[in-house]
Amino acid sequence: MKLNSPRGTTDIYGEDIDYRNYIINTARRIFEVFNYKEIITPVFEYTGVFSRSIGEGTDIVQKEMYTFQDKKGRSLTLRPEGTASVVRAVVENKSYFKNLPLKLFYIGNMFRYERPQKGRMREFWQIGIESIGADSTLMDTEVIWILNSLFEKLGFKKLVLKINSIGCDKCRKKFLLEFRKYIKPRLSKLCKDCQDRFEKNALRIFDCKKTSCKNIIEEAPSVISYLCPDCKENFEEILDCLKTLDINYRIDNKLVRGFDYYTGTIFEIISDDLKSEQNALGGGGRYNNLIKQLGGPDMAATGFAIGVDRIIMLMKQLNLGIKKQKSKRRIYIIKMDRGCRDYSLNILRYLRDMGIICDINFNSRSLKKEIKWAGDNDYDFVVIIGEDEVRTGSITIKDIEKFKQYKINWKKEKKKIKQIIGA
């Protein structure tokens, strides 16, 4: 009897290994620059980890999970995605008692029982990040920034960020009331899956790929029109930060994500070089309820995921080659108040574009505590940005090891910056 690999799986070797390692190594370097640490979770979990987080009404939970019973009759599932497992690990290990935010990344194989097709396998590899413990628009911006940077480094062109907000529980409830009123007289024209979604989770109708359903929701109410003042302000702040970073975005008020745990800002990144509807490279969003839902404290979180196998396929399709990259020193930027945000983002972008490992203070502490924190966490320098630095177009650089401090005009004396930090 000839033994083949199971349907929906593949062996990875030769050129595909080179591409795979290049993508993973590129991601690792970027995650290091943005100060993310790796986490590895089990390949299978108790089924409740996924059914409670992804959502009982989703296609993944209803149709696509590899679920089985162990010898004691306990229901286990091969992980279909990474976020739920990471959150379970954070809650179980009480990692939220450590320095926040937790900035984690994972690289691993996932499993979904779906029809194998080009770019979709039953076993596939995923890279993702999860940032936990900062309800900050800067954190949403950073997660998007990392995703955009990764595809830029991989050589993708014409990148466009599709972004939307599905609001908090309060404003989304108002939207769903109106959306159901719109859909109800048209319900019979929807596909069978969307008719089921109408009862269980009407928002999933936006995720349907069938032309008949897409045509019906074309004139449907927009969730973004129902955002409460807080959610609207939050969304606009993120857009402002994206403008500061020159990240090309497009508001897509029909965008939803396939998991129930998302709240607030969600996003996907596409390349306009890919003309088909399957031009999404990766995506994610905020999930502020999930940690509490899995037994932890009420804590904000956001993240993204990309499919490695799919990216390999698209890189080959676009004839994207493999390049070498490098990283450098560790710098911690301390913005003294909210008014320094945009100025600090520009400096952070400049340093990270040089490949320097650096981070910014997301949670406000005294200057003394921030400097001590930087020293305790192995940073070589701190860059201090206050009202005076913004006003004079300067930055204050403190060499932690040598106890030396420099104040320079960061735009006019960039060579001096490189000399000081040894870049």
ROMAR-747620 format. One record per residue (C-alpha): residue number from 0; x, y, z; residue in three letters. Coordinates in steps of 0.5 Angstrom, whole numbers. Last residue first. Layout:
// ROMAR-747620
+------+-------+-------+-------+-------+
! voza !    px !    py !    pz ! marpa !
+------+-------+-------+-------+-------+
!  NUM !     X !     Y !     Z !   ala !
...
+------+-------+-------+-------+-------+
//
This chain:
// ROMAR-747620
+------+-------+-------+-------+-------+
! voza !    px !    py !    pz ! marpa !
+------+-------+-------+-------+-------+
!  422 !    49 !   106 !    29 !   ala !
!  421 !    54 !   107 !    34 !   gly !
!  420 !    49 !   111 !    39 !   ile !
!  419 !    53 !   117 !    39 !   ile !
!  418 !    56 !   117 !    32 !   gln !
!  417 !    49 !   115 !    29 !   lys !
!  416 !    46 !   121 !    33 !   ile !
!  415 !    51 !   126 !    30 !   lys !
!  414 !    50 !   124 !    23 !   lys !
!  413 !    43 !   126 !    24 !   lys !
!  412 !    45 !   133 !    26 !   glu !
!  411 !    40 !   137 !    22 !   lys !
!  410 !    34 !   133 !    23 !   lys !
!  409 !    35 !   131 !    31 !   trp !
!  408 !    37 !   138 !    33 !   asn !
!  407 !    42 !   135 !    39 !   ile !
!  406 !    41 !   135 !    47 !   lys !
!  405 !    46 !   130 !    49 !   tyr !
!  404 !    47 !   126 !    56 !   gln !
!  403 !    52 !   122 !    59 !   lys !
!  402 !    52 !   117 !    65 !   phe !
!  401 !    56 !   112 !    61 !   lys !
!  400 !    52 !   106 !    61 !   glu !
!  399 !    45 !   109 !    60 !   ile !
!  398 !    47 !   114 !    55 !   asp !
!  397 !    42 !   119 !    55 !   lys !
!  396 !    39 !   122 !    48 !   ile !
!  395 !    35 !   129 !    49 !   thr !
!  394 !    32 !   130 !    42 !   ile !
!  393 !    31 !   137 !    38 !   ser !
!  392 !    26 !   141 !    34 !   gly !
!  391 !    26 !   147 !    39 !   thr !
!  390 !    19 !   147 !    41 !   arg !
!  389 !    18 !   139 !    41 !   val !
!  388 !    24 !   138 !    45 !   glu !
!  387 !    22 !   143 !    50 !   asp !
!  386 !    15 !   140 !    51 !   glu !
!  385 !    18 !   133 !    52 !   gly !
!  384 !    22 !   128 !    49 !   ile !
!  383 !    27 !   124 !    52 !   ile !
!  382 !    31 !   119 !    48 !   val !
!  381 !    34 !   113 !    52 !   val !
!  380 !    40 !   109 !    51 !   phe !
!  379 !    43 !   102 !    52 !   asp !
!  378 !    37 !    99 !    53 !   tyr !
!  377 !    37 !    92 !    57 !   asp !
!  376 !    31 !    92 !    61 !   asn !
!  375 !    33 !    94 !    68 !   asp !
!  374 !    36 !   100 !    65 !   gly !
!  373 !    30 !   102 !    61 !   ala !
!  372 !    25 !   101 !    67 !   trp !
!  371 !    30 !   106 !    71 !   lys !
!  370 !    30 !   111 !    66 !   ile !
!  369 !    22 !   110 !    66 !   glu !
!  368 !    22 !   111 !    73 !   lys !
!  367 !    26 !   117 !    74 !   lys !
!  366 !    22 !   120 !    68 !   leu !
!  365 !    15 !   119 !    72 !   ser !
!  364 !    10 !   114 !    69 !   arg !
!  363 !     5 !   114 !    63 !   ser !
!  362 !     4 !   107 !    60 !   asn !
!  361 !     6 !   106 !    52 !   phe !
!  360 !    13 !   108 !    53 !   asn !
!  359 !    16 !   108 !    47 !   ile !
!  358 !    21 !   102 !    44 !   asp !
!  357 !    27 !   101 !    40 !   cys !
!  356 !    31 !    96 !    36 !   ile !
!  355 !    35 !   100 !    31 !   ile !
!  354 !    34 !    97 !    24 !   gly !
!  353 !    35 !   104 !    21 !   met !
!  352 !    27 !   105 !    19 !   asp !
!  351 !    26 !   103 !    27 !   arg !
!  350 !    30 !   110 !    29 !   leu !
!  349 !    27 !   114 !    24 !   tyr !
!  348 !    20 !   111 !    25 !   arg !
!  347 !    21 !   112 !    33 !   leu !
!  346 !    23 !   120 !    31 !   ile !
!  345 !    17 !   121 !    27 !   asn !
!  344 !    12 !   117 !    33 !   leu !
!  343 !    15 !   122 !    38 !   ser !
!  342 !    14 !   128 !    34 !   tyr !
!  341 !     6 !   125 !    33 !   asp !
!  340 !     6 !   124 !    41 !   arg !
!  339 !     9 !   130 !    44 !   cys !
!  338 !     3 !   133 !    46 !   gly !
!  337 !     0 !   127 !    50 !   arg !
!  336 !     6 !   128 !    55 !   asp !
!  335 !    13 !   126 !    57 !   met !
!  334 !    15 !   122 !    51 !   lys !
!  333 !    20 !   117 !    53 !   ile !
!  332 !    24 !   113 !    47 !   ile !
!  331 !    28 !   107 !    49 !   tyr !
!  330 !    34 !   105 !    45 !   ile !
!  329 !    37 !    98 !    43 !   arg !
!  328 !    43 !    98 !    38 !   arg !
!  327 !    43 !    95 !    31 !   lys !
!  326 !    39 !    90 !    26 !   ser !
!  325 !    41 !    87 !    20 !   lys !
!  324 !    37 !    85 !    13 !   gln !
!  323 !    39 !    80 !     7 !   lys !
!  322 !    34 !    80 !     1 !   lys !
!  321 !    30 !    74 !    -2 !   ile !
!  320 !    26 !    75 !    -8 !   gly !
!  319 !    19 !    77 !   -10 !   leu !
!  318 !    17 !    74 !   -17 !   asn !
!  317 !    10 !    77 !   -16 !   leu !
!  316 !     7 !    70 !   -16 !   gln !
!  315 !    12 !    67 !   -12 !   lys !
!  314 !    11 !    72 !    -7 !   met !
!  313 !     4 !    71 !    -7 !   leu !
!  312 !     5 !    63 !    -6 !   met !
!  311 !    10 !    64 !     0 !   ile !
!  310 !     5 !    69 !     3 !   ile !
!  309 !     0 !    64 !     3 !   arg !
!  308 !     4 !    59 !     6 !   asp !
!  307 !     6 !    64 !    12 !   val !
!  306 !    -1 !    66 !    13 !   gly !
!  305 !    -1 !    72 !    17 !   ile !
!  304 !    -4 !    74 !    24 !   ala !
!  303 !    -6 !    81 !    28 !   phe !
!  302 !    -6 !    83 !    35 !   gly !
!  301 !   -10 !    87 !    40 !   thr !
!  300 !   -11 !    87 !    47 !   ala !
!  299 !   -15 !    91 !    53 !   ala !
!  298 !   -16 !    88 !    60 !   met !
!  297 !   -22 !    86 !    64 !   asp !
!  296 !   -18 !    81 !    68 !   pro !
!  295 !   -17 !    73 !    66 !   gly !
!  294 !   -22 !    68 !    66 !   gly !
!  293 !   -23 !    66 !    58 !   leu !
!  292 !   -28 !    72 !    57 !   gln !
!  291 !   -24 !    77 !    61 !   lys !
!  290 !   -18 !    76 !    57 !   ile !
!  289 !   -23 !    76 !    50 !   leu !
!  288 !   -27 !    82 !    52 !   asn !
!  287 !   -22 !    88 !    49 !   asn !
!  286 !   -21 !    84 !    42 !   tyr !
!  285 !   -17 !    89 !    38 !   arg !
!  284 !   -16 !    88 !    30 !   gly !
!  283 !   -13 !    83 !    26 !   gly !
!  282 !   -10 !    82 !    18 !   gly !
!  281 !    -6 !    79 !    13 !   gly !
!  280 !    -4 !    79 !     6 !   leu !
!  279 !   -11 !    80 !     3 !   ala !
!  278 !   -11 !    80 !    -5 !   asn !
!  277 !   -16 !    74 !    -5 !   gln !
!  276 !   -21 !    78 !    -9 !   glu !
!  275 !   -17 !    78 !   -15 !   ser !
!  274 !   -12 !    84 !   -18 !   lys !
!  273 !    -6 !    83 !   -13 !   leu !
!  272 !    -1 !    89 !   -15 !   asp !
!  271 !    -6 !    92 !   -11 !   asp !
!  270 !    -3 !    89 !    -5 !   ser !
!  269 !    -8 !    88 !     1 !   ile !
!  268 !    -7 !    89 !     9 !   ile !
!  267 !   -13 !    88 !    13 !   glu !
!  266 !   -16 !    91 !    19 !   phe !
!  265 !   -20 !    92 !    25 !   ile !
!  264 !   -22 !    97 !    30 !   thr !
!  263 !   -27 !    96 !    36 !   gly !
!  262 !   -28 !    89 !    38 !   thr !
!  261 !   -26 !    83 !    36 !   tyr !
!  260 !   -28 !    76 !    40 !   tyr !
!  259 !   -33 !    74 !    35 !   asp !
!  258 !   -28 !    71 !    30 !   phe !
!  257 !   -29 !    72 !    22 !   gly !
!  256 !   -27 !    79 !    21 !   arg !
!  255 !   -31 !    85 !    19 !   val !
!  254 !   -30 !    90 !    13 !   leu !
!  253 !   -36 !    93 !    10 !   lys !
!  252 !   -34 !   100 !    13 !   asn !
!  251 !   -28 !   100 !     9 !   asp !
!  250 !   -24 !   106 !    11 !   ile !
!  249 !   -18 !   106 !     6 !   arg !
!  248 !   -11 !   106 !     9 !   tyr !
!  247 !    -4 !   108 !     6 !   asn !
!  246 !     1 !   109 !    12 !   ile !
!  245 !     5 !   115 !    12 !   asp !
!  244 !     7 !   114 !    19 !   leu !
!  243 !     3 !   121 !    21 !   thr !
!  242 !    -3 !   119 !    17 !   lys !
!  241 !    -3 !   112 !    21 !   leu !
!  240 !    -3 !   116 !    27 !   cys !
!  239 !    -9 !   121 !    25 !   asp !
!  238 !   -13 !   114 !    23 !   leu !
!  237 !   -11 !   111 !    30 !   ile !
!  236 !   -14 !   118 !    33 !   glu !
!  235 !   -20 !   118 !    29 !   glu !
!  234 !   -22 !   111 !    31 !   phe !
!  233 !   -21 !   112 !    38 !   asn !
!  232 !   -25 !   119 !    38 !   glu !
!  231 !   -31 !   115 !    34 !   lys !
!  230 !   -31 !   109 !    39 !   cys !
!  229 !   -31 !   114 !    45 !   asp !
!  228 !   -37 !   118 !    42 !   pro !
!  227 !   -41 !   112 !    40 !   cys !
!  226 !   -40 !   109 !    33 !   leu !
!  225 !   -47 !   108 !    29 !   tyr !
!  224 !   -44 !   111 !    23 !   ser !
!  223 !   -38 !   106 !    23 !   ile !
!  222 !   -43 !   100 !    23 !   val !
!  221 !   -46 !   102 !    16 !   ser !
!  220 !   -53 !   101 !    14 !   pro !
!  219 !   -54 !    96 !     8 !   ala !
!  218 !   -54 !    99 !     1 !   glu !
!  217 !   -48 !    94 !    -1 !   glu !
!  216 !   -51 !    88 !     4 !   ile !
!  215 !   -56 !    85 !    -2 !   ile !
!  214 !   -50 !    85 !    -7 !   asn !
!  213 !   -45 !    82 !    -2 !   lys !
!  212 !   -51 !    76 !    -1 !   cys !
!  211 !   -52 !    75 !    -8 !   ser !
!  210 !   -44 !    75 !   -10 !   thr !
!  209 !   -43 !    70 !    -5 !   lys !
!  208 !   -36 !    72 !    -1 !   lys !
!  207 !   -40 !    72 !     6 !   cys !
!  206 !   -36 !    76 !    11 !   asp !
!  205 !   -42 !    82 !    12 !   phe !
!  204 !   -46 !    76 !    14 !   ile !
!  203 !   -42 !    75 !    20 !   arg !
!  202 !   -45 !    81 !    23 !   leu !
!  201 !   -52 !    78 !    24 !   ala !
!  200 !   -49 !    73 !    29 !   asn !
!  199 !   -54 !    67 !    31 !   lys !
!  198 !   -60 !    69 !    28 !   glu !
!  197 !   -58 !    72 !    22 !   phe !
!  196 !   -52 !    68 !    21 !   arg !
!  195 !   -57 !    62 !    20 !   asp !
!  194 !   -60 !    66 !    14 !   gln !
!  193 !   -53 !    67 !    12 !   cys !
!  192 !   -51 !    60 !    11 !   asp !
!  191 !   -57 !    59 !     7 !   lys !
!  190 !   -56 !    64 !     2 !   cys !
!  189 !   -59 !    71 !     3 !   leu !
!  188 !   -65 !    72 !    -2 !   lys !
!  187 !   -70 !    70 !     4 !   ser !
!  186 !   -67 !    75 !     9 !   leu !
!  185 !   -69 !    81 !     4 !   arg !
!  184 !   -75 !    83 !     9 !   pro !
!  183 !   -71 !    82 !    15 !   lys !
!  182 !   -64 !    85 !    13 !   ile !
!  181 !   -65 !    92 !    14 !   tyr !
!  180 !   -69 !    91 !    20 !   lys !
!  179 !   -63 !    87 !    22 !   arg !
!  178 !   -58 !    92 !    21 !   phe !
!  177 !   -62 !    97 !    25 !   glu !
!  176 !   -62 !    93 !    31 !   leu !
!  175 !   -55 !    91 !    29 !   leu !
!  174 !   -52 !    98 !    29 !   phe !
!  173 !   -55 !    99 !    36 !   lys !
!  172 !   -52 !    93 !    39 !   lys !
!  171 !   -45 !    95 !    36 !   arg !
!  170 !   -46 !   102 !    40 !   cys !
!  169 !   -46 !    98 !    47 !   lys !
!  168 !   -42 !    92 !    45 !   asp !
!  167 !   -36 !    97 !    43 !   cys !
!  166 !   -35 !    99 !    36 !   gly !
!  165 !   -34 !    95 !    29 !   ile !
!  164 !   -29 !   100 !    27 !   ser !
!  163 !   -26 !    99 !    20 !   asn !
!  162 !   -19 !    99 !    16 !   ile !
!  161 !   -17 !    97 !    10 !   lys !
!  160 !    -9 !    98 !     9 !   leu !
!  159 !    -7 !    99 !     2 !   val !
!  158 !     0 !    96 !     0 !   leu !
!  157 !     2 !    98 !    -7 !   lys !
!  156 !     8 !    94 !    -7 !   lys !
!  155 !    11 !    88 !    -3 !   phe !
!  154 !    18 !    87 !    -2 !   gly !
!  153 !    18 !    82 !     4 !   leu !
!  152 !    21 !    89 !     8 !   lys !
!  151 !    14 !    92 !     6 !   glu !
!  150 !    10 !    86 !     8 !   phe !
!  149 !    13 !    86 !    15 !   leu !
!  148 !    13 !    94 !    16 !   ser !
!  147 !     5 !    94 !    14 !   asn !
!  146 !     4 !    89 !    19 !   leu !
!  145 !     9 !    92 !    24 !   ile !
!  144 !     5 !    99 !    23 !   trp !
!  143 !    -2 !    96 !    24 !   ile !
!  142 !     1 !    93 !    31 !   val !
!  141 !     4 !   100 !    33 !   glu !
!  140 !    -2 !   104 !    31 !   thr !
!  139 !    -7 !    99 !    35 !   asp !
!  138 !    -2 !   101 !    41 !   met !
!  137 !    -1 !   108 !    40 !   leu !
!  136 !    -9 !   108 !    40 !   thr !
!  135 !    -8 !   106 !    47 !   ser !
!  134 !   -12 !   101 !    52 !   asp !
!  133 !    -5 !    97 !    54 !   ala !
!  132 !    -5 !    91 !    57 !   gly !
!  131 !    -4 !    85 !    52 !   ile !
!  130 !    -1 !    86 !    45 !   ser !
!  129 !    -1 !    79 !    41 !   glu !
!  128 !     3 !    78 !    35 !   ile !
!  127 !     2 !    73 !    29 !   gly !
!  126 !     5 !    68 !    24 !   ile !
!  125 !     1 !    62 !    22 !   gln !
!  124 !     3 !    56 !    18 !   trp !
!  123 !    -2 !    51 !    15 !   phe !
!  122 !    -5 !    44 !    16 !   glu !
!  121 !   -12 !    44 !    13 !   arg !
!  120 !    -9 !    48 !     7 !   met !
!  119 !   -11 !    54 !     3 !   arg !
!  118 !    -7 !    58 !    -2 !   gly !
!  117 !   -10 !    54 !    -8 !   lys !
!  116 !   -15 !    50 !    -5 !   gln !
!  115 !   -16 !    44 !     0 !   pro !
!  114 !   -24 !    44 !     2 !   arg !
!  113 !   -24 !    46 !    10 !   glu !
!  112 !   -22 !    42 !    16 !   tyr !
!  111 !   -18 !    47 !    20 !   arg !
!  110 !   -11 !    46 !    23 !   phe !
!  109 !    -6 !    51 !    25 !   met !
!  108 !     2 !    51 !    25 !   asn !
!  107 !     6 !    55 !    29 !   gly !
!  106 !    10 !    62 !    30 !   ile !
!  105 !     8 !    66 !    36 !   tyr !
!  104 !     9 !    74 !    38 !   phe !
!  103 !     8 !    77 !    45 !   leu !
!  102 !     8 !    84 !    47 !   lys !
!  101 !     5 !    84 !    54 !   leu !
!  100 !     4 !    91 !    56 !   pro !
!   99 !     5 !    91 !    62 !   leu !
!   98 !    11 !    89 !    66 !   asn !
!   97 !     8 !    83 !    70 !   lys !
!   96 !     2 !    81 !    73 !   phe !
!   95 !    -2 !    80 !    67 !   tyr !
!   94 !     3 !    74 !    66 !   ser !
!   93 !    -2 !    70 !    70 !   lys !
!   92 !     0 !    63 !    68 !   asn !
!   91 !    -7 !    61 !    66 !   glu !
!   90 !    -9 !    68 !    64 !   val !
!   89 !    -3 !    69 !    59 !   val !
!   88 !    -3 !    62 !    57 !   ala !
!   87 !   -11 !    62 !    55 !   arg !
!   86 !   -10 !    69 !    51 !   val !
!   85 !    -4 !    66 !    47 !   val !
!   84 !    -9 !    60 !    45 !   ser !
!   83 !   -14 !    64 !    43 !   ala !
!   82 !   -10 !    68 !    39 !   thr !
!   81 !    -7 !    63 !    35 !   gly !
!   80 !   -12 !    60 !    30 !   glu !
!   79 !   -15 !    53 !    28 !   pro !
!   78 !   -12 !    50 !    34 !   arg !
!   77 !   -12 !    42 !    34 !   leu !
!   76 !   -18 !    41 !    39 !   thr !
!   75 !   -20 !    37 !    45 !   leu !
!   74 !   -26 !    34 !    48 !   ser !
!   73 !   -25 !    30 !    54 !   arg !
!   72 !   -27 !    23 !    54 !   gly !
!   71 !   -22 !    20 !    59 !   lys !
!   70 !   -18 !    17 !    53 !   lys !
!   69 !   -18 !    23 !    49 !   asp !
!   68 !   -24 !    26 !    45 !   gln !
!   67 !   -23 !    29 !    38 !   phe !
!   66 !   -24 !    36 !    35 !   thr !
!   65 !   -21 !    38 !    28 !   tyr !
!   64 !   -25 !    45 !    27 !   met !
!   63 !   -28 !    47 !    21 !   glu !
!   62 !   -35 !    46 !    21 !   lys !
!   61 !   -39 !    49 !    27 !   gln !
!   60 !   -33 !    52 !    30 !   val !
!   59 !   -29 !    55 !    24 !   ile !
!   58 !   -36 !    57 !    21 !   asp !
!   57 !   -37 !    62 !    26 !   thr !
!   56 !   -44 !    61 !    31 !   gly !
!   55 !   -40 !    58 !    37 !   glu !
!   54 !   -35 !    64 !    37 !   gly !
!   53 !   -28 !    65 !    36 !   ile !
!   52 !   -27 !    65 !    44 !   ser !
!   51 !   -32 !    61 !    47 !   arg !
!   50 !   -31 !    55 !    42 !   ser !
!   49 !   -24 !    56 !    42 !   phe !
!   48 !   -22 !    55 !    49 !   val !
!   47 !   -28 !    51 !    50 !   gly !
!   46 !   -25 !    45 !    46 !   thr !
!   45 !   -19 !    44 !    51 !   tyr !
!   44 !   -13 !    45 !    47 !   glu !
!   43 !    -8 !    42 !    42 !   phe !
!   42 !    -2 !    45 !    38 !   val !
!   41 !     1 !    47 !    45 !   pro !
!   40 !     3 !    54 !    46 !   thr !
!   39 !    10 !    58 !    44 !   ile !
!   38 !    11 !    65 !    46 !   ile !
!   37 !    16 !    69 !    43 !   glu !
!   36 !    18 !    76 !    45 !   lys !
!   35 !    16 !    83 !    42 !   tyr !
!   34 !    21 !    89 !    43 !   asn !
!   33 !    19 !    93 !    36 !   phe !
!   32 !    26 !    92 !    33 !   val !
!   31 !    25 !    84 !    36 !   glu !
!   30 !    19 !    84 !    32 !   phe !
!   29 !    22 !    86 !    26 !   ile !
!   28 !    28 !    81 !    26 !   arg !
!   27 !    23 !    76 !    28 !   arg !
!   26 !    18 !    77 !    22 !   ala !
!   25 !    24 !    77 !    17 !   thr !
!   24 !    27 !    71 !    20 !   asn !
!   23 !    20 !    68 !    19 !   ile !
!   22 !    19 !    70 !    12 !   ile !
!   21 !    26 !    68 !    10 !   tyr !
!   20 !    25 !    61 !    13 !   asn !
!   19 !    19 !    60 !     9 !   arg !
!   18 !    22 !    63 !     3 !   tyr !
!   17 !    28 !    58 !     3 !   asp !
!   16 !    24 !    52 !     6 !   ile !
!   15 !    19 !    53 !     0 !   asp !
!   14 !    25 !    53 !    -5 !   glu !
!   13 !    27 !    46 !    -3 !   gly !
!   12 !    23 !    43 !     3 !   tyr !
!   11 !    16 !    43 !     6 !   ile !
!   10 !    11 !    37 !     5 !   asp !
!    9 !     4 !    38 !     4 !   thr !
!    8 !    -3 !    37 !     8 !   thr !
!    7 !   -10 !    38 !     6 !   gly !
!    6 !   -11 !    31 !     4 !   arg !
!    5 !    -6 !    27 !     9 !   pro !
!    4 !     1 !    25 !     6 !   ser !
!    3 !     1 !    19 !     2 !   asn !
!    2 !     3 !    12 !     4 !   leu !
!    1 !     3 !     7 !    -2 !   lys !
!    0 !     0 !     0 !     0 !   met !
+------+-------+-------+-------+-------+
//
